[in-house]
Amino acid sequence: MSFFVSLVLFGEDRYVYAGVAAQLPRMRGVTKLDVSRLTADGGDCTVASRLYGPGWYGGEACFVPREADNPAAEEDDGFLVTYVHNEESEESWFVVMNAKSPTLDIV
């Protein structure tokens, strides 16, 4: 699985959300990385992922906090949102995923 990461890290962020590349610029899924698990030799720090399914491709997923004004909320307490498109059926969907779920469940 190849990853395309479009991000800027600020401060002490723990989680990074990255697109799972099919053939750029198409993203066939999204993955959640826990940078606190990074080691000197790399290693896998993937803690959650979702593939959109055969023929479905999405844009960059954006994180939306569940409670934007709650400074005590956990960093991943919120949602990932993106549009996905099926190139065969020409359908498009706005997808909302639970960012805390290990499979990034659609809500």
Chimera marker file (.cmm) of the C-alpha trace (Angstrom):
<marker_set name="trace">
<marker id="1" x="0.000" y="0.000" z="0.000" r="1" g="1" b="0" radius="0.5"/>
<marker id="2" x="1.510" y="3.334" z="-0.967" r="1" g="1" b="0" radius="0.5"/>
<marker id="3" x="0.715" y="6.451" z="1.006" r="1" g="1" b="0" radius="0.5"/>
<marker id="4" x="0.453" y="10.028" z="-0.169" r="1" g="1" b="0" radius="0.5"/>
<marker id="5" x="0.679" y="12.415" z="2.747" r="1" g="1" b="0" radius="0.5"/>
<marker id="6" x="-0.515" y="15.993" z="2.458" r="1" g="1" b="0" radius="0.5"/>
<marker id="7" x="0.042" y="17.555" z="5.864" r="1" g="1" b="0" radius="0.5"/>
<marker id="8" x="1.761" y="20.086" z="8.048" r="1" g="1" b="0" radius="0.5"/>
<marker id="9" x="2.544" y="19.109" z="11.637" r="1" g="1" b="0" radius="0.5"/>
<marker id="10" x="1.992" y="21.772" z="14.265" r="1" g="1" b="0" radius="0.5"/>
<marker id="11" x="3.165" y="21.437" z="17.862" r="1" g="1" b="0" radius="0.5"/>
<marker id="12" x="2.484" y="18.108" z="19.520" r="1" g="1" b="0" radius="0.5"/>
<marker id="13" x="-0.002" y="16.564" z="17.084" r="1" g="1" b="0" radius="0.5"/>
<marker id="14" x="-0.284" y="12.819" z="17.581" r="1" g="1" b="0" radius="0.5"/>
<marker id="15" x="-2.412" y="11.787" z="14.605" r="1" g="1" b="0" radius="0.5"/>
<marker id="16" x="-1.957" y="12.286" z="10.879" r="1" g="1" b="0" radius="0.5"/>
<marker id="17" x="-4.572" y="11.403" z="8.273" r="1" g="1" b="0" radius="0.5"/>
<marker id="18" x="-3.207" y="10.420" z="4.871" r="1" g="1" b="0" radius="0.5"/>
<marker id="19" x="-4.668" y="9.366" z="1.570" r="1" g="1" b="0" radius="0.5"/>
<marker id="20" x="-4.033" y="5.833" z="0.317" r="1" g="1" b="0" radius="0.5"/>
<marker id="21" x="-2.919" y="6.395" z="-3.256" r="1" g="1" b="0" radius="0.5"/>
<marker id="22" x="-4.181" y="4.397" z="-6.195" r="1" g="1" b="0" radius="0.5"/>
<marker id="23" x="-2.870" y="6.287" z="-9.186" r="1" g="1" b="0" radius="0.5"/>
<marker id="24" x="-2.297" y="9.934" z="-8.277" r="1" g="1" b="0" radius="0.5"/>
<marker id="25" x="-4.271" y="12.073" z="-7.895" r="1" g="1" b="0" radius="0.5"/>
<marker id="26" x="-6.833" y="9.350" z="-7.098" r="1" g="1" b="0" radius="0.5"/>
<marker id="27" x="-7.084" y="8.232" z="-3.487" r="1" g="1" b="0" radius="0.5"/>
<marker id="28" x="-8.578" y="4.783" z="-2.896" r="1" g="1" b="0" radius="0.5"/>
<marker id="29" x="-8.828" y="5.230" z="0.865" r="1" g="1" b="0" radius="0.5"/>
<marker id="30" x="-7.629" y="7.023" z="3.958" r="1" g="1" b="0" radius="0.5"/>
<marker id="31" x="-5.394" y="5.954" z="6.828" r="1" g="1" b="0" radius="0.5"/>
<marker id="32" x="-4.819" y="7.271" z="10.347" r="1" g="1" b="0" radius="0.5"/>
<marker id="33" x="-1.220" y="7.306" z="11.558" r="1" g="1" b="0" radius="0.5"/>
<marker id="34" x="-0.122" y="7.611" z="15.201" r="1" g="1" b="0" radius="0.5"/>
<marker id="35" x="3.179" y="9.498" z="15.064" r="1" g="1" b="0" radius="0.5"/>
<marker id="36" x="3.882" y="8.624" z="18.712" r="1" g="1" b="0" radius="0.5"/>
<marker id="37" x="4.521" y="5.062" z="17.463" r="1" g="1" b="0" radius="0.5"/>
<marker id="38" x="7.263" y="6.101" z="15.040" r="1" g="1" b="0" radius="0.5"/>
<marker id="39" x="10.635" y="4.515" z="15.678" r="1" g="1" b="0" radius="0.5"/>
<marker id="40" x="14.105" y="5.262" z="14.318" r="1" g="1" b="0" radius="0.5"/>
<marker id="41" x="13.818" y="2.399" z="11.813" r="1" g="1" b="0" radius="0.5"/>
<marker id="42" x="10.398" y="3.515" z="10.583" r="1" g="1" b="0" radius="0.5"/>
<marker id="43" x="7.929" y="0.763" z="11.310" r="1" g="1" b="0" radius="0.5"/>
<marker id="44" x="4.189" y="0.797" z="10.840" r="1" g="1" b="0" radius="0.5"/>
<marker id="45" x="2.320" y="3.437" z="12.804" r="1" g="1" b="0" radius="0.5"/>
<marker id="46" x="-1.044" y="2.833" z="11.114" r="1" g="1" b="0" radius="0.5"/>
<marker id="47" x="-3.854" y="2.669" z="13.688" r="1" g="1" b="0" radius="0.5"/>
<marker id="48" x="-6.909" y="2.891" z="11.404" r="1" g="1" b="0" radius="0.5"/>
<marker id="49" x="-7.788" y="2.757" z="7.735" r="1" g="1" b="0" radius="0.5"/>
<marker id="50" x="-10.675" y="2.610" z="5.283" r="1" g="1" b="0" radius="0.5"/>
<marker id="51" x="-10.614" y="1.714" z="1.617" r="1" g="1" b="0" radius="0.5"/>
<marker id="52" x="-13.484" y="3.167" z="-0.406" r="1" g="1" b="0" radius="0.5"/>
<marker id="53" x="-14.133" y="0.042" z="-2.480" r="1" g="1" b="0" radius="0.5"/>
<marker id="54" x="-13.611" y="-1.020" z="-6.099" r="1" g="1" b="0" radius="0.5"/>
<marker id="55" x="-14.020" y="1.869" z="-8.523" r="1" g="1" b="0" radius="0.5"/>
<marker id="56" x="-14.420" y="4.480" z="-5.747" r="1" g="1" b="0" radius="0.5"/>
<marker id="57" x="-11.886" y="7.286" z="-5.327" r="1" g="1" b="0" radius="0.5"/>
<marker id="58" x="-11.857" y="10.175" z="-2.896" r="1" g="1" b="0" radius="0.5"/>
<marker id="59" x="-10.320" y="13.536" z="-2.260" r="1" g="1" b="0" radius="0.5"/>
<marker id="60" x="-8.226" y="14.547" z="0.711" r="1" g="1" b="0" radius="0.5"/>
<marker id="61" x="-10.042" y="13.747" z="3.957" r="1" g="1" b="0" radius="0.5"/>
<marker id="62" x="-10.401" y="16.644" z="6.401" r="1" g="1" b="0" radius="0.5"/>
<marker id="63" x="-10.715" y="16.305" z="10.181" r="1" g="1" b="0" radius="0.5"/>
<marker id="64" x="-13.666" y="18.022" z="11.880" r="1" g="1" b="0" radius="0.5"/>
<marker id="65" x="-13.662" y="18.026" z="15.707" r="1" g="1" b="0" radius="0.5"/>
<marker id="66" x="-16.820" y="16.758" z="17.418" r="1" g="1" b="0" radius="0.5"/>
<marker id="67" x="-16.727" y="19.736" z="19.809" r="1" g="1" b="0" radius="0.5"/>
<marker id="68" x="-14.572" y="22.519" z="18.396" r="1" g="1" b="0" radius="0.5"/>
<marker id="69" x="-14.765" y="24.580" z="21.598" r="1" g="1" b="0" radius="0.5"/>
<marker id="70" x="-13.777" y="21.767" z="23.982" r="1" g="1" b="0" radius="0.5"/>
<marker id="71" x="-10.045" y="22.008" z="24.825" r="1" g="1" b="0" radius="0.5"/>
<marker id="72" x="-10.305" y="18.813" z="26.928" r="1" g="1" b="0" radius="0.5"/>
<marker id="73" x="-11.424" y="16.681" z="23.959" r="1" g="1" b="0" radius="0.5"/>
<marker id="74" x="-9.076" y="13.977" z="22.714" r="1" g="1" b="0" radius="0.5"/>
<marker id="75" x="-7.201" y="14.893" z="19.547" r="1" g="1" b="0" radius="0.5"/>
<marker id="76" x="-9.032" y="12.321" z="17.415" r="1" g="1" b="0" radius="0.5"/>
<marker id="77" x="-12.526" y="12.937" z="18.843" r="1" g="1" b="0" radius="0.5"/>
<marker id="78" x="-14.284" y="13.937" z="15.671" r="1" g="1" b="0" radius="0.5"/>
<marker id="79" x="-14.918" y="13.044" z="12.077" r="1" g="1" b="0" radius="0.5"/>
<marker id="80" x="-13.089" y="12.673" z="8.776" r="1" g="1" b="0" radius="0.5"/>
<marker id="81" x="-15.031" y="14.049" z="5.826" r="1" g="1" b="0" radius="0.5"/>
<marker id="82" x="-14.435" y="13.712" z="2.099" r="1" g="1" b="0" radius="0.5"/>
<marker id="83" x="-16.158" y="13.281" z="-1.233" r="1" g="1" b="0" radius="0.5"/>
<marker id="84" x="-15.858" y="9.948" z="-3.033" r="1" g="1" b="0" radius="0.5"/>
<marker id="85" x="-16.690" y="9.248" z="-6.668" r="1" g="1" b="0" radius="0.5"/>
<marker id="86" x="-17.359" y="6.018" z="-8.538" r="1" g="1" b="0" radius="0.5"/>
<marker id="87" x="-15.873" y="6.279" z="-12.013" r="1" g="1" b="0" radius="0.5"/>
<marker id="88" x="-18.059" y="3.475" z="-13.417" r="1" g="1" b="0" radius="0.5"/>
<marker id="89" x="-21.486" y="4.501" z="-12.101" r="1" g="1" b="0" radius="0.5"/>
<marker id="90" x="-20.609" y="8.238" z="-11.996" r="1" g="1" b="0" radius="0.5"/>
<marker id="91" x="-22.079" y="8.473" z="-8.480" r="1" g="1" b="0" radius="0.5"/>
<marker id="92" x="-20.593" y="10.838" z="-5.903" r="1" g="1" b="0" radius="0.5"/>
<marker id="93" x="-21.075" y="10.729" z="-2.143" r="1" g="1" b="0" radius="0.5"/>
<marker id="94" x="-20.136" y="12.950" z="0.784" r="1" g="1" b="0" radius="0.5"/>
<marker id="95" x="-18.686" y="10.564" z="3.375" r="1" g="1" b="0" radius="0.5"/>
<marker id="96" x="-18.442" y="11.184" z="7.136" r="1" g="1" b="0" radius="0.5"/>
<marker id="97" x="-16.244" y="8.767" z="9.115" r="1" g="1" b="0" radius="0.5"/>
<marker id="98" x="-15.715" y="8.331" z="12.863" r="1" g="1" b="0" radius="0.5"/>
<marker id="99" x="-12.056" y="9.343" z="13.369" r="1" g="1" b="0" radius="0.5"/>
<marker id="100" x="-11.749" y="7.288" z="16.597" r="1" g="1" b="0" radius="0.5"/>
<marker id="101" x="-12.886" y="4.029" z="14.983" r="1" g="1" b="0" radius="0.5"/>
<marker id="102" x="-10.144" y="1.518" z="14.020" r="1" g="1" b="0" radius="0.5"/>
<marker id="103" x="-11.923" y="1.015" z="10.687" r="1" g="1" b="0" radius="0.5"/>
<marker id="104" x="-12.935" y="4.670" z="10.275" r="1" g="1" b="0" radius="0.5"/>
<marker id="105" x="-16.589" y="3.634" z="10.324" r="1" g="1" b="0" radius="0.5"/>
<marker id="106" x="-18.999" y="5.621" z="8.180" r="1" g="1" b="0" radius="0.5"/>
<marker id="107" x="-21.567" y="7.415" z="10.344" r="1" g="1" b="0" radius="0.5"/>
<link id1="1" id2="2" r="1" g="1" b="0" radius="0.2"/>
<link id1="2" id2="3" r="1" g="1" b="0" radius="0.2"/>
<link id1="3" id2="4" r="1" g="1" b="0" radius="0.2"/>
<link id1="4" id2="5" r="1" g="1" b="0" radius="0.2"/>
<link id1="5" id2="6" r="1" g="1" b="0" radius="0.2"/>
<link id1="6" id2="7" r="1" g="1" b="0" radius="0.2"/>
<link id1="7" id2="8" r="1" g="1" b="0" radius="0.2"/>
<link id1="8" id2="9" r="1" g="1" b="0" radius="0.2"/>
<link id1="9" id2="10" r="1" g="1" b="0" radius="0.2"/>
<link id1="10" id2="11" r="1" g="1" b="0" radius="0.2"/>
<link id1="11" id2="12" r="1" g="1" b="0" radius="0.2"/>
<link id1="12" id2="13" r="1" g="1" b="0" radius="0.2"/>
<link id1="13" id2="14" r="1" g="1" b="0" radius="0.2"/>
<link id1="14" id2="15" r="1" g="1" b="0" radius="0.2"/>
<link id1="15" id2="16" r="1" g="1" b="0" radius="0.2"/>
<link id1="16" id2="17" r="1" g="1" b="0" radius="0.2"/>
<link id1="17" id2="18" r="1" g="1" b="0" radius="0.2"/>
<link id1="18" id2="19" r="1" g="1" b="0" radius="0.2"/>
<link id1="19" id2="20" r="1" g="1" b="0" radius="0.2"/>
<link id1="20" id2="21" r="1" g="1" b="0" radius="0.2"/>
<link id1="21" id2="22" r="1" g="1" b="0" radius="0.2"/>
<link id1="22" id2="23" r="1" g="1" b="0" radius="0.2"/>
<link id1="23" id2="24" r="1" g="1" b="0" radius="0.2"/>
<link id1="24" id2="25" r="1" g="1" b="0" radius="0.2"/>
<link id1="25" id2="26" r="1" g="1" b="0" radius="0.2"/>
<link id1="26" id2="27" r="1" g="1" b="0" radius="0.2"/>
<link id1="27" id2="28" r="1" g="1" b="0" radius="0.2"/>
<link id1="28" id2="29" r="1" g="1" b="0" radius="0.2"/>
<link id1="29" id2="30" r="1" g="1" b="0" radius="0.2"/>
<link id1="30" id2="31" r="1" g="1" b="0" radius="0.2"/>
<link id1="31" id2="32" r="1" g="1" b="0" radius="0.2"/>
<link id1="32" id2="33" r="1" g="1" b="0" radius="0.2"/>
<link id1="33" id2="34" r="1" g="1" b="0" radius="0.2"/>
<link id1="34" id2="35" r="1" g="1" b="0" radius="0.2"/>
<link id1="35" id2="36" r="1" g="1" b="0" radius="0.2"/>
<link id1="36" id2="37" r="1" g="1" b="0" radius="0.2"/>
<link id1="37" id2="38" r="1" g="1" b="0" radius="0.2"/>
<link id1="38" id2="39" r="1" g="1" b="0" radius="0.2"/>
<link id1="39" id2="40" r="1" g="1" b="0" radius="0.2"/>
<link id1="40" id2="41" r="1" g="1" b="0" radius="0.2"/>
<link id1="41" id2="42" r="1" g="1" b="0" radius="0.2"/>
<link id1="42" id2="43" r="1" g="1" b="0" radius="0.2"/>
<link id1="43" id2="44" r="1" g="1" b="0" radius="0.2"/>
<link id1="44" id2="45" r="1" g="1" b="0" radius="0.2"/>
<link id1="45" id2="46" r="1" g="1" b="0" radius="0.2"/>
<link id1="46" id2="47" r="1" g="1" b="0" radius="0.2"/>
<link id1="47" id2="48" r="1" g="1" b="0" radius="0.2"/>
<link id1="48" id2="49" r="1" g="1" b="0" radius="0.2"/>
<link id1="49" id2="50" r="1" g="1" b="0" radius="0.2"/>
<link id1="50" id2="51" r="1" g="1" b="0" radius="0.2"/>
<link id1="51" id2="52" r="1" g="1" b="0" radius="0.2"/>
<link id1="52" id2="53" r="1" g="1" b="0" radius="0.2"/>
<link id1="53" id2="54" r="1" g="1" b="0" radius="0.2"/>
<link id1="54" id2="55" r="1" g="1" b="0" radius="0.2"/>
<link id1="55" id2="56" r="1" g="1" b="0" radius="0.2"/>
<link id1="56" id2="57" r="1" g="1" b="0" radius="0.2"/>
<link id1="57" id2="58" r="1" g="1" b="0" radius="0.2"/>
<link id1="58" id2="59" r="1" g="1" b="0" radius="0.2"/>
<link id1="59" id2="60" r="1" g="1" b="0" radius="0.2"/>
<link id1="60" id2="61" r="1" g="1" b="0" radius="0.2"/>
<link id1="61" id2="62" r="1" g="1" b="0" radius="0.2"/>
<link id1="62" id2="63" r="1" g="1" b="0" radius="0.2"/>
<link id1="63" id2="64" r="1" g="1" b="0" radius="0.2"/>
<link id1="64" id2="65" r="1" g="1" b="0" radius="0.2"/>
<link id1="65" id2="66" r="1" g="1" b="0" radius="0.2"/>
<link id1="66" id2="67" r="1" g="1" b="0" radius="0.2"/>
<link id1="67" id2="68" r="1" g="1" b="0" radius="0.2"/>
<link id1="68" id2="69" r="1" g="1" b="0" radius="0.2"/>
<link id1="69" id2="70" r="1" g="1" b="0" radius="0.2"/>
<link id1="70" id2="71" r="1" g="1" b="0" radius="0.2"/>
<link id1="71" id2="72" r="1" g="1" b="0" radius="0.2"/>
<link id1="72" id2="73" r="1" g="1" b="0" radius="0.2"/>
<link id1="73" id2="74" r="1" g="1" b="0" radius="0.2"/>
<link id1="74" id2="75" r="1" g="1" b="0" radius="0.2"/>
<link id1="75" id2="76" r="1" g="1" b="0" radius="0.2"/>
<link id1="76" id2="77" r="1" g="1" b="0" radius="0.2"/>
<link id1="77" id2="78" r="1" g="1" b="0" radius="0.2"/>
<link id1="78" id2="79" r="1" g="1" b="0" radius="0.2"/>
<link id1="79" id2="80" r="1" g="1" b="0" radius="0.2"/>
<link id1="80" id2="81" r="1" g="1" b="0" radius="0.2"/>
<link id1="81" id2="82" r="1" g="1" b="0" radius="0.2"/>
<link id1="82" id2="83" r="1" g="1" b="0" radius="0.2"/>
<link id1="83" id2="84" r="1" g="1" b="0" radius="0.2"/>
<link id1="84" id2="85" r="1" g="1" b="0" radius="0.2"/>
<link id1="85" id2="86" r="1" g="1" b="0" radius="0.2"/>
<link id1="86" id2="87" r="1" g="1" b="0" radius="0.2"/>
<link id1="87" id2="88" r="1" g="1" b="0" radius="0.2"/>
<link id1="88" id2="89" r="1" g="1" b="0" radius="0.2"/>
<link id1="89" id2="90" r="1" g="1" b="0" radius="0.2"/>
<link id1="90" id2="91" r="1" g="1" b="0" radius="0.2"/>
<link id1="91" id2="92" r="1" g="1" b="0" radius="0.2"/>
<link id1="92" id2="93" r="1" g="1" b="0" radius="0.2"/>
<link id1="93" id2="94" r="1" g="1" b="0" radius="0.2"/>
<link id1="94" id2="95" r="1" g="1" b="0" radius="0.2"/>
<link id1="95" id2="96" r="1" g="1" b="0" radius="0.2"/>
<link id1="96" id2="97" r="1" g="1" b="0" radius="0.2"/>
<link id1="97" id2="98" r="1" g="1" b="0" radius="0.2"/>
<link id1="98" id2="99" r="1" g="1" b="0" radius="0.2"/>
<link id1="99" id2="100" r="1" g="1" b="0" radius="0.2"/>
<link id1="100" id2="101" r="1" g="1" b="0" radius="0.2"/>
<link id1="101" id2="102" r="1" g="1" b="0" radius="0.2"/>
<link id1="102" id2="103" r="1" g="1" b="0" radius="0.2"/>
<link id1="103" id2="104" r="1" g="1" b="0" radius="0.2"/>
<link id1="104" id2="105" r="1" g="1" b="0" radius="0.2"/>
<link id1="105" id2="106" r="1" g="1" b="0" radius="0.2"/>
<link id1="106" id2="107" r="1" g="1" b="0" radius="0.2"/>
</marker_set>
